[in-house]
Amino acid sequence: MEVTVPAITLGALQYAIMKVLWERGEAASSEVHAALVEDRGLAPTTIATMLRKMEDKGVVAHRRDGRQFVYRPTVSREEVRESMVGELV
């Protein structure tokens, strides 16, 4: 029996966010923003919104730490690479 895994497609910003999370293991939205602001110049709300959309996609999850959410990846770098390469083929 063959199991079909849904494709994981990420835009450039989503992939950049995932790279931060893969490197750190987990991070608050403000930490992700700090890691990306110099290169991308995005507002903190943009990062927070994108993290929520990525959680809806199932590629990140969060836990509450006081008043902030701390996000972690739920898919590996390899899973994303394989899925995105598979989409091209």
Backbone torsions as a table, in degrees:
resi	resn	phi	psi	omega
1	MET	NA	128.8	-179.3
2	GLU	-94.4	134.5	178.7
3	VAL	-106.4	128.4	178.4
4	THR	-97.3	124.0	178.7
5	VAL	-96.1	132.2	179.9
6	PRO	-62.1	143.9	-179.3
7	ALA	-68.4	141.2	175.6
8	ILE	-105.0	110.2	178.5
9	THR	-115.3	128.3	-179.0
10	LEU	-125.6	138.1	172.4
11	GLY	-76.3	176.0	-177.1
12	ALA	-60.1	-43.8	179.9
13	LEU	-67.3	-42.6	179.3
14	GLN	-61.9	-40.4	178.9
15	TYR	-65.6	-39.9	177.6
16	ALA	-62.1	-41.1	177.5
17	ILE	-63.9	-44.2	179.3
18	MET	-60.8	-39.5	179.2
19	LYS	-59.8	-40.8	177.3
20	VAL	-62.4	-46.1	-178.4
21	LEU	-67.0	-39.2	177.8
22	TRP	-63.6	-40.7	-178.9
23	GLU	-68.1	-39.2	-174.7
24	ARG	-94.1	-19.2	-175.8
25	GLY	90.4	-47.1	174.0
26	GLU	-161.0	157.3	-179.2
27	ALA	-163.7	148.6	173.2
28	ALA	-75.2	159.1	178.9
29	SER	-54.2	-40.7	-179.7
30	SER	-64.7	-33.8	177.7
31	GLU	-71.1	-38.9	176.7
32	VAL	-64.0	-44.4	178.6
33	HIS	-59.1	-46.2	-179.4
34	ALA	-60.4	-36.0	-179.3
35	ALA	-71.9	-26.3	-173.8
36	LEU	-108.0	-14.6	-171.0
37	VAL	-61.2	-38.0	-177.5
38	GLU	-64.4	-42.4	-178.9
39	ASP	-79.4	-34.5	-170.2
40	ARG	-111.6	-23.7	178.2
41	GLY	61.3	34.8	-177.5
42	LEU	-92.7	154.6	176.8
43	ALA	-72.7	150.2	176.5
44	PRO	-55.8	-35.4	-179.8
45	THR	-65.7	-31.1	177.9
46	THR	-64.5	-43.8	178.6
47	ILE	-64.5	-44.6	-179.8
48	ALA	-61.1	-43.4	178.8
49	THR	-63.2	-43.9	-179.1
50	MET	-63.9	-40.5	178.3
51	LEU	-61.9	-38.9	177.1
52	ARG	-64.1	-42.5	178.8
53	LYS	-64.6	-38.4	179.4
54	MET	-68.5	-32.7	175.9
55	GLU	-67.5	-39.7	176.3
56	ASP	-60.6	-33.9	177.8
57	LYS	-73.9	-19.3	-180.0
58	GLY	90.4	13.2	-178.6
59	VAL	-95.5	-14.1	172.9
60	VAL	-136.7	160.3	174.3
61	ALA	-136.7	163.7	179.9
62	HIS	-132.1	161.1	169.0
63	ARG	-130.6	154.7	-179.9
64	ARG	-89.5	133.8	175.4
65	ASP	-129.5	94.9	-173.6
66	GLY	67.1	-122.0	-178.0
67	ARG	-95.2	-3.3	-178.2
68	GLN	-114.9	157.7	175.2
69	PHE	-93.9	137.0	175.6
70	VAL	-111.5	121.8	-174.6
71	TYR	-98.2	148.4	175.9
72	ARG	-139.0	150.1	178.5
73	PRO	-72.9	145.0	176.2
74	THR	-110.2	-2.2	175.2
75	VAL	-128.7	149.7	-179.0
76	SER	-84.7	163.0	176.3
77	ARG	-57.6	-40.2	-178.9
78	GLU	-65.3	-41.3	178.7
79	GLU	-60.8	-42.2	-180.0
80	VAL	-67.2	-45.7	179.3
81	ARG	-58.2	-49.7	-178.6
82	GLU	-61.1	-41.6	-179.1
83	SER	-66.8	-43.7	-178.9
84	MET	-68.9	-37.2	176.7
85	VAL	-68.0	-40.8	177.6
86	GLY	-60.1	-35.7	177.8
87	GLU	-65.5	-35.0	-179.6
88	LEU	-70.6	-34.6	-178.1
89	VAL	-78.7	NA	NA
